[in-house]
Amino acid sequence: MTELGTAPSTLTAPRPPAPADGTPSRRAGRVRRASVLCTAATALLLAAFSSTAGATVAEEKPSPPVARAEIPAGVTAGVAVFDRQTGTFTEQVNSAGQFRSASVVKLLIALDLLWNRTPADLTATDRARVEAMLRSSDDAAASHFWANYGSGAIIDRMIPRLGLTDTARPPATHPGYWGYTALSARDTVKIYRYLLDSAPAAVRDYVLGALRQSTRCATDGYDQHFGIAGSFDRPWAVKQGWSGFSSGGCTATTGAATRNTDGADGTDARAAAPGEKVSASGERAEAGAEAVDLARPALHTTGVVGAGDRSIVSVFTLHPTGTTYGKAYTDLGRLTRSLNVPGAIRPTGTWIGTWGSGIRVRGEATTAATALTTLPAGVEVLVKCQKRGQQVSVPPYVNDWWAHLPQYGGYMSNIYLSSPENQVPGVPVC
């Protein structure tokens, strides 16, 4: 870090441009009293003979199609939000559309393992694997269970158990690739409804307990607090999925304070070249498999939100080839924040884009403070307030203002915010 003086310069870094959201007609008619009574009686008879519950998961009440979701340009999405209090969907967009599950399938792997048994029946080693698989999306744990419990047969067993309609095992050409399991937003809602309403209490508490403790950095170095985790305050429990990206830009740092070798809290605006995540899970996007798109980068957020786990949220997204992780992270965040999620608590602050890569979030407004994590390149962040701290230099720009990021519990230099001023207009001083 180069200190160029105590007076801040008015020079600012180049900022990328910011992105850019009938009344129903009513017909009145006159009806005869006899017709009204007949219609009401018919409705009562139909209701009496209608089934309102399935074998394992209760059926939701009829919900009108809802499409408030703001889907970013170029993104293909499947969305379902279910309000457990009213028993209706508040959002449905392409909810039956099949997507490759990526790590969301780990929910089915865990539930299959725990079918007709309790967490106490597992060995200590397997309990540790399950917890790492759910909290930190550990791929090695998922691959262990997939290989040892029947691979695609896991999916075949879970489909009738939960009444899933859009779920399918990976294609025959990729049997070991659990991330290629086909899954939809509405089937994911069924998975969570089973977990919340029908699963044994010990299983429910164990699985949801792990999802409530979702770690910011996954074991493969991807920041997994996008979507639900970034859009709403706790309480929530999440299981995320990602596939087809080159870098998640997440590094949890502990111990002594660290600094970049060039002295700055970031590099330049050049993001890493897009690539593909490769692991034993099969979460490498390869073209050629049928039915489900295995090529475009995928980013999914699923979970429960609000007091009493009121809402179930399931958002699956595919992004244009070459999309960076930070861009997909931002687009999914905007989509999730646009949804009608009953019971959700939205965090206060201002969402602002960032530029550059390797940007550190630190415990205090100085590069001497401990680095808490590294942001995905180009990601949008929530800023609560700002204050002056150590002057940061990225020639020819300098800035001594730092932004407080409540969701990271630390500060980043304002020089990397996409703002026209060093001190961001409209953001309060800490």
Salt bridges, closest charged atoms under 4 A:
GLU60 OE1 - ARG193 NH1 3.16
ASP83 OD1 - ARG310 NE 2.91
ASP112 OD1 - ARG157 NE 2.84
ASP112 OD1 - ARG161 NH1 2.92
ASP126 OD1 - ARG129 NH1 2.72
ASP126 OD1 - HIS144 NE2 3.82
GLU131 OE1 - ARG135 NH1 3.84
ASP139 OD1 - LYS106 NZ 2.88
ASP139 OD2 - LYS277 NZ 3.60
ASP156 OD2 - ARG169 NH2 2.46
ASP166 OD2 - ARG186 NE 2.62
ASP187 OD1 - LYS190 NZ 3.99
ASP197 OD1 - ARG84 NH2 2.68
ASP205 OD1 - ARG204 NE 3.09
ASP220 OD2 - LYS277 NZ 2.80
ASP223 OD2 - ARG216 NH1 3.25
ASP265 OD2 - ARG362 NE 2.80
ASP268 OD2 - ARG270 NH2 2.33
GLU283 OE1 - LYS277 NZ 2.74
GLU286 OE1 - HIS174 NE2 3.22
GLU286 OE2 - ARG284 NH2 2.32
ASP293 OD2 - ARG296 NE 2.84
ASP309 OD2 - ARG212 NH2 2.98
ASP331 OD2 - LYS327 NZ 2.54
GLU364 OE1 - LYS387 NZ 3.81
GLU380 OE2 - ARG334 NH2 2.82
GLU380 OE1 - ARG337 NH2 2.94
ASP400 OD2 - ARG388 NE 3.22
